[in-house]
Amino acid sequence: MRSLNFIAVGQNLQKDPTCDFTGIVKGSKGYLQAHFSFDDEWSGCGKVAVFTRLGKEYPVKLSADTCTIPEEALQYSRFNVHVIGVRDGFRIQTNDLKIEQEG
């Protein structure tokens, strides 16, 4: 299993610079995971990663700030991801980040 690591600082989502995002091949299933690191603004939030492809959204609830990327998002040469966090009277959402795939 391979993990793609992301960092969320407030509403800014970025690729973890220590993670290798090269050589991702489209069409995998149950193989790619996404792991997110969050700053204090996200404290106490329930978090959902939303993967999008061709205008369709595939939301996944995070467990220990990690999830398996849905296979539906991995069928083409790129997909996007953003994260939403919610707690009582508070909602935060990141920018959309594009991920390129090969093959």
C-alpha positions, 0 to 999 in steps of 0.5 A: 500500500502506498500513502500520499501525504498532505499538509493542511494549514488553515484552509491551505492544503499542500503536498507534503514536500517529503512525500514522492508524488511521482509514478502514481499510475491510474486504475488502482483499487484499495492501494493508494491511501491519503494521510493528512497532517493538520494544524491547530485550527482543525482541532476537534473537527470531524474530517472528510476528504473529498476526492473529485474527478470529472465533476463528481465527488467521492467523500471519505471520512478520515480515521486517524487522519487517513483514508483509502482513496476511492477507486472511482477517483483513480480512473483517469490521469488526474483527480483533485482532493480537498478536506472539510472539517466540522465541529459545533458551529464551525466549518473549515474547508481547504483549497482543491489540490490536483494530483496527476497520474500516469498510464 
